[in-house]
Structure formats: C-alpha cells, structure tokens
C-alpha cells in the first residue's frame, strides 16, 4: 500500500469524529476503498497519589454497552501542548491536580489502533497528585458519560488488567507508568 496512488479523499462525517474514505490505486492498477477515523492528537495521564494509589475514571461507553475503568484522557485542543492537555484532562475528569513539588513525566507518544485510525496518544505519569474538588467535566459530551472517580492501589490496578480493566490504552499507560515508577526506585 505504500506505493499506492491516492485517487480521491472524501470526508464522510466531519464531527464528532472525522470519518474518511479514500480510494487508492495499487501499483497493479487495482483500486481499493480505505476507510479510517481521522483524529487529533490525544493524551492519557496516569495519576498516582503520594500513597501509591492510581486515579481511574469509571464511565459508561455506549458503543460497548458497559461501564469501563480507564485512565483520564482526551484530545488536545488546537495549538495546545500535550503536557498542558494532560493536566487539563486530569482536573476535568478526576478533580485532581499536581501536588506541590509533583512532576508530570512524559512516557512517550504511541499510535492507538493504527489499522483503523491515525490517533496518536501522548502518555504521561503525574505524581504525586491530590484532590482539588469534584471533577469538572468538559462542556461538550462528558456530562452524558455517567463518569465517576475510582481510586485504587497501583498494584491492584495492574492486577485488574484483563479482569476489570480491558482498554488497551489504559493497559499501555499503566504498564508504561509501572516501568517509570520502578526506574525511580
């Protein structure tokens, strides 16, 4: 596919997520349809308290028809630094902020589901964090998500992978944070 020629691009749906249809001409002349979700860069933050607890978000995901346990995450706004977006999402979704002397450590950027989207996620470890009040939520859609904050020991969250935590982004974020926390010791 790397040597394909782009014949046409159509945006099937602009918002809330951009769905794109492209027609590609393969080197042998065959034309194929390619569909993907175009996404702005996003962030996911692993908030850890001084006591070693991780702050998760429980929310109902309509496409799954179930509640999920996830790390706070969201898209970057136009021109927004990913680090700033991570701090914004932290307070919006959990009501937590960095503690005095805390550090937000980049854990790296990774593609998420590269076969179906161009979504690029910047992961961060935020520690220690403290509660600053109730989650604020965003002004667009989070008010409909039935979100709540779940606090659990970090090791318990690792043990919950595949049991009560099923999202690959959350799994990846927790494992990246575990590696970073072990390197600090």
C-alpha positions as CSV (number, residue, x, y, z in Angstrom):
1,X,0.0,0.0,0.0
2,X,3.0,2.3,0.5
3,X,3.3,2.6,-3.3
4,X,-0.4,3.2,-3.9
5,X,-1.6,6.4,-5.6
6,X,-4.3,8.4,-3.8
7,X,-7.2,8.8,-6.3
8,X,-9.7,10.6,-4.0
9,X,-10.5,11.6,-0.5
10,X,-14.0,12.2,0.9
11,X,-14.9,13.1,4.4
12,X,-18.0,11.1,5.2
13,X,-18.6,12.7,8.6
14,X,-16.8,15.8,9.9
15,X,-17.9,15.7,13.6
16,X,-17.9,14.5,16.3
17,X,-15.2,12.3,14.8
18,X,-13.9,12.7,11.2
19,X,-14.6,9.6,9.1
20,X,-12.5,9.5,5.9
21,X,-12.9,7.4,2.8
22,X,-10.0,7.2,0.4
23,X,-9.7,5.5,-3.0
24,X,-6.2,4.1,-3.6
25,X,-4.8,2.8,-6.9
26,X,-2.4,-0.1,-6.3
27,X,0.7,-0.5,-8.4
28,X,-1.1,-3.3,-10.4
29,X,-3.9,-0.8,-11.3
30,X,-6.5,-2.3,-8.8
31,X,-8.4,0.4,-6.9
32,X,-9.4,-0.2,-3.3
33,X,-11.5,1.7,-0.8
34,X,-9.9,2.6,2.5
35,X,-11.8,4.0,5.5
36,X,-10.4,5.4,8.7
37,X,-11.1,7.7,11.6
38,X,-9.0,10.9,11.5
39,X,-8.2,12.0,15.0
40,X,-6.4,15.0,16.5
41,X,-3.5,14.1,18.9
42,X,-4.7,13.0,22.3
43,X,-3.3,12.5,25.8
44,X,-3.7,9.9,28.6
45,X,-2.4,10.6,32.1
46,X,-1.6,8.1,34.8
47,X,-2.3,10.0,38.1
48,X,-0.6,8.5,41.2
49,X,-1.0,9.8,44.7
50,X,1.8,10.0,47.3
51,X,0.3,6.9,48.9
52,X,0.7,4.9,45.7
53,X,-2.9,4.9,44.5
54,X,-3.8,5.4,40.9
55,X,-6.8,7.5,39.9
56,X,-9.1,6.0,37.3
57,X,-12.3,7.0,35.7
58,X,-15.4,4.7,35.6
59,X,-17.7,5.6,32.7
60,X,-20.4,4.1,30.5
61,X,-19.2,3.6,26.9
62,X,-22.3,3.4,24.7
63,X,-20.5,1.5,21.9
64,X,-19.6,-1.2,24.3
65,X,-22.9,-1.1,26.3
66,X,-21.0,-1.3,29.5
67,X,-19.0,0.6,32.1
68,X,-15.2,0.8,31.7
69,X,-12.3,1.6,34.0
70,X,-9.9,4.0,32.2
71,X,-7.2,6.5,32.8
72,X,-8.1,10.1,32.3
73,X,-7.7,11.0,28.7
74,X,-8.8,13.3,25.9
75,X,-7.9,15.2,22.7
76,X,-5.6,18.2,22.5
77,X,-7.2,21.4,21.6
78,X,-5.7,23.2,18.5
79,X,-2.3,24.6,19.5
80,X,-2.4,23.1,22.9
81,X,0.8,21.5,24.2
82,X,0.1,17.8,25.1
83,X,1.5,18.3,28.6
84,X,-1.0,21.1,29.2
85,X,-3.8,18.9,27.8
86,X,-2.9,16.1,30.2
87,X,-3.1,18.4,33.2
88,X,-6.4,19.8,31.9
89,X,-7.9,16.3,31.4
90,X,-6.6,15.3,34.9
91,X,-8.6,18.0,36.6
92,X,-11.6,17.8,34.2
93,X,-12.1,14.0,34.7
94,X,-10.9,13.4,38.2
95,X,-10.8,16.7,40.1
96,X,-7.1,16.0,40.9
97,X,-4.1,18.3,40.4
98,X,-0.4,18.1,40.8
99,X,0.7,18.2,44.4
100,X,3.3,20.8,45.5
101,X,6.6,19.6,44.0
102,X,4.9,17.0,41.8
103,X,6.1,16.0,38.4
104,X,4.4,15.2,35.1
105,X,6.7,12.9,33.3
106,X,6.3,12.1,29.6
107,X,6.0,8.3,28.9
108,X,6.1,8.6,25.2
109,X,3.7,9.0,22.2
110,X,2.1,5.9,20.7
111,X,-0.4,5.1,17.9
112,X,-3.7,3.7,19.0
113,X,-5.3,1.1,16.7
114,X,-3.2,2.1,13.7
115,X,-5.2,-0.1,11.3
116,X,-8.4,2.0,11.8
117,X,-7.3,5.5,12.9
118,X,-4.3,7.9,12.8
119,X,-4.8,8.5,16.6
120,X,-1.6,9.4,18.3
121,X,-1.6,9.3,22.2
122,X,0.9,11.1,24.4
123,X,1.2,9.3,27.7
124,X,2.1,11.0,31.0
125,X,2.8,9.9,34.6
126,X,1.6,12.6,37.0
127,X,2.8,12.1,40.6
128,X,2.0,12.9,43.2
129,X,-1.5,14.2,42.6
130,X,-4.0,15.5,45.2
131,X,-7.8,16.0,45.1
132,X,-8.8,19.7,44.4
133,X,-12.5,19.0,44.4
134,X,-15.1,17.4,42.2
135,X,-14.3,16.6,38.5
136,X,-15.3,19.5,36.3
137,X,-16.0,17.5,33.1
138,X,-15.9,19.2,29.7
139,X,-18.6,21.3,28.2
140,X,-19.4,19.1,25.3
141,X,-20.1,15.4,26.0
142,X,-18.7,14.2,29.3
143,X,-21.8,15.4,31.1
144,X,-23.6,12.5,29.5
145,X,-20.9,9.8,30.3
146,X,-22.1,8.9,33.9
147,X,-18.5,9.3,35.0
148,X,-17.1,8.7,38.5
149,X,-13.6,8.6,40.0
150,X,-12.2,5.3,41.2
151,X,-9.1,5.3,43.5
152,X,-7.1,2.0,43.9
153,X,-3.7,0.9,44.8
154,X,-1.4,0.9,41.8
155,X,-0.5,-2.8,42.2
156,X,-4.3,-3.6,42.3
157,X,-4.8,-1.7,39.0
158,X,-2.1,-3.8,37.4
159,X,-3.8,-7.0,38.8
160,X,-7.1,-5.7,37.3
161,X,-5.7,-5.8,33.8
162,X,-7.9,-8.2,31.8
163,X,-10.3,-8.6,34.7
164,X,-11.9,-5.2,35.3
165,X,-9.6,-3.1,33.1
166,X,-10.0,-4.0,29.4
167,X,-8.9,-1.0,27.4
168,X,-5.5,-1.3,25.6
169,X,-4.7,2.4,26.0
170,X,-5.2,2.1,29.8
171,X,-3.3,-1.1,29.9
172,X,-0.4,0.5,28.0
173,X,-0.5,3.6,30.2
174,X,-0.4,1.6,33.4
175,X,2.5,-0.6,32.1
176,X,4.5,2.5,31.0
177,X,3.9,4.1,34.4
178,X,4.9,0.9,36.2
179,X,8.2,0.9,34.3
180,X,8.8,4.6,35.1
181,X,8.0,4.2,38.8
182,X,10.3,1.1,39.1
183,X,13.1,3.1,37.4
184,X,12.7,5.8,40.1
185,X,13.3,3.3,42.9
